[in-house]
Amino acid sequence: MRDTEIKRLLTANVICIFSVVVTTTVPSLFLKNFSILDTHLTWLCICSASVGVINIILHMIFKPYLSTRRYSLAHKVARFIRCCVYYFISCILFHGIIVLYGAPLIESVLETFLFAVLLSTFTTLPCLCLLGPNIQIWLRVFSKNGAMSIWDNNLQITTICSVVGAWLGAFPIPLDWDRPWQVWPISCSLGATFGYVAGLLIASLWIYWNRKQLTYKSR
């Protein structure tokens, strides 16, 4: 395993973690009464936007899957539009799944949708940046032994950790503790965020420790 590629991945993960940290600290310097609990919807928007922009910029800088083929402008525009459509569909699907798992159907629609946007930003957007709008490649990457690069492994770990974190974050909500952070969807969105950050850390450590043993099939 090439050390340069691992360093690029580790750098990208550190920047993503830093972007999450920034969204919890910097806005309070410019927005009055800003906090994750009191202005949670604002934080959801800021976190989703910042993490999304950082992922796109990192993809443009590092270009993990650099293709030797030259595509026309029309092809690039069509690909971009498909990515936007897939991202929106992902938000709708996550919203529906969250409702099926017990979120309010009519009440707190905006809160549920913004939480779905956050989940899509942590899971779907990195896949779109790295794999493109190709469902077959997605299925291959997330199948058993489907990873063909350290970037694929990174996607697997961060996606799973984000979803599991959101699921675990729902456990305190029904408890009769009457805490401010039990208001929907604060604990779930915080769980997803902690899961995303944990996934980035776990993926970085796992790939670094196993760098000598990692071998992949050619694409």
C-alpha positions, 0 to 999 in steps of 0.5 A: 500500500502506497504511503502517499495515498494513505497520507492523502486519505488521512489528511482528508479525514482530519479536514472533515473532522475539523469541519465538524468541530468548526461548525460547533464553535465558530458560528457562536462567534457570529450568531447571537445565542447560537448553540447546538441545543437552542438553535439546533435547526440552524446548526443542522443547516450549517453542519450539513452545508460545511461538511458537504462543501468540504467533501466536494472540495477535497474530492476536487483536490485529491481526486482519488479515482482519477480517470484517464478519459476526457469527458465532454462538458455536456457529460459533466453537466449531466453527471452533476445533475444526476448527483444532485437528483440522487442526493435529493432522493437520498434525503427523501428516502432517509426522511421516509425511513426515519418516519417509519422508525417512529419520527413524527409524520406531520409534526416536526416535518422540517426537523425530520427533513433537516436530520435526513439532509444531515444523514445524506451529507454524511453518507450519500454525498461522499459516495457521490463524490467518490463513486459518482451516480452509479448504483452498481458501483455503490452495491459493489463497494458495500458488498462483502469484500467489495472494496478496491481501494482504501477510499472504498474502505473509508466509505464503508466504515464512515457510512455504517458508523454514521447510520449506527450513531443516528440509530443509537441516538434515538434510544434516550428520546423515549426516556422520561428524563425531561432533558433539553437534548431529548427534543427531536431530533437533537440526540439523533443528529448528535449521534449521527455526527459523533458516529461520522467523526468516529467513523473517520477516526476508526477508518484512519486508524484501521487503514493505517494499522493494516496498510501492509496487509491491504491488497486490492483487486484492480478495477 
